[in-house]
Amino acid sequence: MRRSAEFGFTVKRGVRAAQPDLVVHAVQDMENADGPRVGFIVTKAIGTAVDRHRVSRRLRHATMTVLDELGPSDRLVIRALPGSRDALSARLEEEVQAAVRRAHRILERQR
């Protein structure tokens, strides 16, 4: 995701699944089913620019492990929390997987 409107739509209309170091907002956008889209929010609360870029890269890598589980209409926004700066990559990967699965279960119940 690159546009602010996409981020806003996903955060406002989607479900939320929290983990200790991140929060996943998920929505299924049936009107634009052109493949799964993922965006990241890494604020200055994480730390310096170097810290933020490092967290972004690690989250992007962790998200690659769940892309196969996402449908073509899925939209995800992953918001990094301050603890993600010091979390191990394996832990971030586990948290992303758990949060995405939880968000999918919530979305299924809403149907």
N, C-alpha and C positions, 0 to 999 in steps of 0.2 A: 504494500500500500504506500501511496505517496501523497495523496491529497488529504487535506484536513477534513473535508466532508466525509470521506470514507472512514477516517478514524472516529469522527464524531458520531456517525451513524452506528458504528459497531459498539462504541462505548455506551451510548445512550439507549439503544434498542436491544443490545445483546445481554446474555447472561454472564455472570461473573463467577469465576472459580479462583479462590485465593490459596496461595501457598506461602510459606514463611518468607521467601525471597522474591516472589513475583505474583502478579495477578493476571489472569487470562480473561479477556472479554471475548465472547464468541457469539456470532449470529449467522443465520443462514439466509443469504440474500438470493432468493429464487429468481429475481428479475435479471441478475447479472451472474449467471452460472458459467463463467468463463475460466474456471479453475480456482483452486483455493488461493486466498490472498492473506498475507501475514504482515503486520506492522509492529514496530517496537517503539515504546516510549521509555526513554532513558534520560531522566532529568538531572539537573545540577545537584540534586540531593545525593546522587550516587558519588560524586566527587569531581575531580578535575576532568578535563577533556580526554586525557589519556585513559583514565578510569572508565569514563562513559563509553569510549570506543571499544575498550577491552570487553566490557560487559555486553555491548551490542554484538560483537563478534561471537562471543561465547553463546549468547542466546540464539543467534542465527544458526550456529552449528547445532545446538540442542534441538531447534525446531525442525531441522532436517530429518530427525528420527521419527517425527510424527506426521510428516507430509503424506505418507501412504494411507493414513487413517482419515484424512480430510476428504470431504466430498467437493465437487466442483463449485458448490454454492457457499462453501464455508468461508467466513471472514474472521480472522483472529487479530486481536491487539494484545500484545504482551507488554505489561507495564513492569519495569524493574523496580524493586524496592531497595532501599539502602543496603540491606544485608547481602544483596547479590554481588556487590563489589568484592567481598571476601569469600564468597561461597566457591567451592570447588566446581569445576565444569561438570563432573559426574552428578553432583547434587542438583545443579541447575537442570541438567537433562532429565533427571528423575522428576523434578518438580514440574517441568513443562509437560512431560508425559502424563503425570497424574492430573494436572489441571485441565488439560485438553480432554482427557477421558471423562472427567467429572462434568465439564461443560457440555459434552455430548450427551451425557445421561440426563442432564437438566433440560436440554433442548428436546430430547426425545419425550420426556414427560409432558412438555408443553404442547406437543402436537395433538 
